[in-house]
Each structure stands twice: as C-alpha cells, then as structure tokens.
C-alpha cells in the first residue's frame, strides 16, 4: 500500500510519518519511507543523526540514471531524456518492488529502524533562482508510477507542506492520504484544500488529529472535519524526547498513541487496490503535463509514450519477472 502524510508546516506530519513507518516495520512488514518534503527531516525523525541524514543520496540527483533504468526496453520511449515526472510505465518498462533488488533501492536506500529510507533531496544552492522543488519530487512520482506494492508491502511518503503536491499528479499515487491536523483553525485549513482538490479524482482521505490535549480538541476537530477524523494522537512526551535526540523503542510510546497508529494501520489495510484507476490517473496527468509544458520542453509528442494495452499491477510484475 502507498500512504501519504500531508499537513501544514509544523503539524507533525514528519513525526507521524516516521512513527507509522516504524510501526509497520515492527509488524514484520516491508517498508520504504520517502522524504519528499522540501525540508528533509524524515531521516532524523527515524533516528539518524543530522550528519547521517545530510549524507543520504538524493533521488533527485540520480534522475537521469533512474529514467534510464525504468525505461527498460519500452519501445514507446525513445530515450531517457524524453521521460518526464509523469511518464507512465508500459510494456517493456521496468517495474519496481518495495525495497526490491534494483539499482534505485540498492544505491539510494538507507536502512534505519527497520525501514528502507529514500530521500528526494534537499533544495541546494545551485537550485536557487533556477529550479523549483518539483524537480526533486519528480523522481518520487516516477518511482511511484513504476512501483508494484504487494500484500505486506508499504511505502510511506512524507509530503511537502500544504497543498503543494497538487502541482503534479503526485497526489493521486496513494491508496490513502493522511491529513495531519492540529486542533486549530489553521490546522484544519489544509484539510479543506485537500478535500476540495481531491474530490474530483476520488482520492481517499482521512484526518489524523495531532497534539490533542483533551476532549475539547477532539470536539473541535470533529466539528470541522466530521467523519473524516480517523484518529487522534495526544501530546507526547515520547515524541518530545525523540525530537531532543533521545530515541526510545516504539513500545515506550504512550498506549493511546500506539492505539492510534493501529487505527491508521487498519484503515490502510482495509483499502482495496485499484490498479486500473491508478494507471488511468497516471495517463491523464501525463497527457495534461505533455500539453502544458513537456512537449515543448522535449520537442516530442509525449502522449505517444502511453501504452493503451498496458495493465499495471501484480500480473505485469510477474510477466516481467518471468521474462528475466
């Protein structure tokens, strides 16, 4: 399953992304966590030192190699240079497994707390004035477009703050999106944005209240988000200790907060997989991006990259495995 955590800056989405990834790994699941936020803090939240996190290789820095690998023998894609962030897979493309045996996971992933961590990459001095952060996150979108996640496999993505992911089709790549909201008016504002933008595409959303201190906070969230409120995490001394660099085992997390993580886990596992819709969204956003900018940027008609007979999902992965 593919899971996103979104929310306004400071809502605690990075902390919850890390806690949930660790929770999944503790249940013997195979977990990849991706830091796709312009502020790269997920590695530290998982237990790395600041220096270790800063040395993580960036997915955005290996984009050319990633495109070349994913292109495979797909006859509709003439070169890696003609691939863009929205390019969908087709017959001959290389599909990925969660933490699979491939150059992307082998070269870029770092194991911490039982989780394979990937990082989109920080905004660098060379990017200032000439690039936007979507140039980094595009590597994450390509990765998710080509990923086949099976039972017991999870990808947890710490997204950019606010509703910035709507600048591409990235918001459609998830089985369930958790909107982290503090019990304040600002805290629920991102929920309203996401709910309204995502409604047209049938995106599954659930709200996770964070930094809740009592029944009044829960009532506030219920008044503003209604039935979309899935669970609430209380103010946590355990999390504060983590943020101060004192990393304990997950068993030390407060029981009410462990129960909240269990509710998130159950909600994710209850989601049905819909590979047809997943591929249809990828194709739709590829057409939009091709017409808006990518055809001009590459000098090609990128809609021709779409393979109408490709069926995404486990069967496509089995076909690829059999061929090799």
Beta strands, then each sheet from edge to edge (+ up, - down):
strand 1: 2-7
strand 2: 30-35
strand 3: 96-97
strand 4: 110-112
strand 5: 115-119
strand 6: 147-148
strand 7: 153-158
strand 8: 176-182
strand 9: 205-212
strand 10: 229-234
sheet 1: 4+ 5- 2- 7- 1- 8- 9- 10-
sheet 2: 3+ 6+
end
